């Protein structure tokens, strides 16, 4: 996987499709490498006549790490933020948005359709709000405005992501733990051992295993805080896709984006959690591919 300098950071990236086709920049979520994108999803976009660019966010996968920057502890950081106190984090989502624009700059892409999931959808909102001339459309999947007044993750989802105790000692144990987390936050009834998620998790582990990066990215989300003032600046046509039973980012997050973006459409999938399982991919792609040409 090649890498480029984007916003002064080494970013690993990959492209699919014809260089002259309209670009689709896809931004992954918290702690998730570009390997977590479904190849079928990528192929469907390419077959629709688009060039796809995926990349590892900073501090994860094959992109640059920030080992010398220690994040604040999670619980004190959350409590401080609710009191209006910001504890210094190694970086914020605004920095990560600059990385994404830097990827476009390095690849000489003037404009792109931006697709972001979870934390990637937050980054996508910031890119779209700060760089309206660079974004043809925004698709924000299972994400939020980081408005702290919205419903919080379920207790089980929070326990799954903030697990305490010693880290897994083996590759298989680490993969098992990640699969278990998706079983808690993902779509009810999905078998993440057999629906492709375990394979992508294993590929990610073998590419690079960096739990500290996940902790720093979590700190970035908290430190960024409510960014509705940026979301309100989005001019690009915006499609919001959210699962009604998402326990990690409740559906009110998607509703809040809709309420803050004038030119937006909200599509709720009743049975979907915080994942993109095969059973819902056709529905998601049908909405997304129809959304692109509409711009």
Secondary structure, DSSP 8 states (H G I E B T S, - for coil): --EEEETTEEEEEEEES-TTSEEEEEE--TT--GGGS-HHHHHHHHHTTEEEEEE--TTSTTS---TT-----HHHHHHHHHTT-----S--HHHHHHHHHHHHHHTT---EEEEEETHHHHHHHHHHHH-GGGEEEEEEES-----TTS----HHHHHHHT--SS--SSHHHHHHHHHHHHHHHS-TT--TTTSSHHHHHHHHHHH---HHHHHHHHHHHHHH---HHHHTT--SEEEEEEETT-SSS-THHHHHHHHH-SSEEEEEETT--SS--HHHHHHHHHHHHHHHHT-
